[in-house]
Amino acid sequence: MTTLQTFHLPESVRGDAADHALGQALLRAWRTDGVFQAAASPAQDALTGSATGAARRFFIRPHLAKSALVSDLSYSGYAASGEELTAGEPDRPEIFTVTRDIPRDDPRVRDGWPCHGPVPWPGADFRQAVSAFAAGLGALAETILQLTALGLGLSDPAALTSLTRDGWHHLRVLRFPPAPAGAPTPAGAVRGIGAHTDYGLLVLAVQDGVGGLYVRPPLPGEPRARNWREGESTAGMYEQDAGWIYVPPTPSAITVFPGDILQFLTDGALLSTPHKVQLADRERFALAYFHEPAFDTTLRPLTAAPGAAAETLHYGTHFTRMFTRCYPDRAATRRIQAENRMAVLHRLRAAAVPGVAS
């Protein structure tokens, strides 16, 4: 079993030699194992405990009560087991997703921006617990991105965090059912979530003590799809191949993944990490926090010279495409399609980068 590296991260980044060395160590861990672990502070552990408790209380509610908490404006709210698809196959967890909580009278909502709208919260206690948990991880993510910039040798330590101001940060709260009786052995051989990479910039995840998460480190000569491009997808890639690493549940540890946006920004110097989940013999809970650029940001690789021609990526378009692909039958997807809300994104991107198709 691979032992993943665990790092104790500073509360602030000064940019000194120790920070540069730590940033380089984080990058080596990503390039070796695909992920690293960040040690959680006692305060973050307490936030994790509160959020996990809120998740357990929510998911034991009757199905009809949970399924009423769905927005047709955003992808916030409840998704039943089997509703989300990876590589066209249903995944097994039930999920509550929290995206930006944007009032209906916000100009972006009135103008038909896809994915924008209020969160259908199940209650004040749930809202407080998961929001505090996400805020704690958001602060940690900013530290990690500053260290990443130093590790990459960028002249500006804020090169990545400058992109996350007003970021489209969001959270997924997941409950995995136990594997069905009579399922294949060994334990955990039943798919929970299919192999995929995450579409965003940086992912910080915590899991309970049950286990089931596997990651795929960069392997020599193994190509990785550019998930942001039409016609390329990481969904289902290498799912049945050898080379996966089990991520054992570790108390007070936060698993940190680089996502598709980080692969794009670094022009492949860092690769988005494929991962999958297999079901265990009992239910399992996990929380995944996504630290993101602003929705209306148009990105270019950090290595591109100012003014030079370079591939661009409109984050909001990428996010929307990923969610419509994973949730083809969800109310928000149907509304995006019925009202041609992708055209709103096309106009936004065209205004930012004239002459560039979305």
FENBEL-V788056 format. One record per backbone hydrogen bond with DSSP energy under -1.0 kcal/mol. CO is the residue of the C=O (numbers start at 0). NH is the residue of the N-H. Records with the same first field share a line. If there is no record, write none. Layout:
BEGIN
CO = NH  NH
END
This chain:
BEGIN
4 = 36
6 = 38
15 = 19
16 = 20
17 = 21
18 = 22
19 = 23
20 = 24
21 = 25
22 = 26
23 = 27
24 = 28
25 = 29
26 = 30
27 = 31
28 = 32
29 = 33
35 = 255
36 = 6
37 = 253
40 = 44
41 = 45
42 = 46
43 = 47
44 = 48
45 = 49
46 = 50
47 = 51
48 = 52
49 = 53
50 = 54
51 = 55
52 = 56
53 = 57
54 = 58
57 = 60
61 = 65
62 = 66
65 = 68
67 = 69
68 = 77
72 = 114
75 = 70
76 = 96
78 = 94
79 = 82
83 = 90
85 = 88
88 = 85
90 = 81
93 = 174
94 = 78
95 = 172
96 = 76
97 = 170
99 = 101
102 = 105
105 = 109
106 = 110
107 = 112
108 = 111
112 = 115
116 = 101
118 = 120
122 = 126
123 = 127
124 = 128
125 = 129
126 = 130
127 = 131
128 = 132
129 = 133
130 = 134
131 = 135
132 = 136
133 = 137
134 = 138
135 = 139
136 = 140
137 = 141
138 = 142
139 = 143
140 = 144
141 = 145
142 = 146
143 = 147
144 = 148
145 = 149
146 = 150
147 = 151
148 = 153
149 = 152
155 = 158
157 = 161
159 = 162
162 = 293
163 = 166
166 = 168
169 = 289
170 = 97
171 = 287
172 = 95
173 = 285
174 = 93
175 = 283
179 = 182
185 = 188
189 = 278
191 = 91
192 = 276
194 = 235
195 = 274
197 = 259
199 = 260
200 = 258
201 = 290
202 = 256
203 = 288
204 = 254
205 = 286
211 = 277
212 = 246
213 = 275
214 = 244
218 = 221
224 = 226
225 = 228
228 = 231
233 = 236
235 = 238
237 = 240
244 = 214
249 = 252
251 = 39
253 = 37
254 = 204
255 = 35
256 = 202
257 = 272
258 = 262
259 = 263
260 = 264
261 = 265
262 = 267
263 = 266
264 = 301
265 = 268
273 = 215
274 = 195
275 = 213
276 = 191  192
279 = 178
283 = 175
284 = 207
285 = 173
286 = 205
287 = 171
288 = 203
289 = 169
290 = 201
292 = 167
293 = 296
294 = 315
296 = 314
298 = 312
300 = 303
304 = 307
312 = 298
313 = 317
314 = 318
315 = 319
316 = 320
317 = 321
318 = 322
319 = 323
320 = 324
321 = 325
322 = 326
325 = 84
326 = 329
329 = 333
330 = 334
331 = 335
332 = 336
333 = 337
334 = 338
335 = 340
339 = 342
340 = 344
341 = 345
342 = 346
343 = 347
344 = 348
345 = 349
346 = 350
347 = 351
348 = 352
352 = 355
END
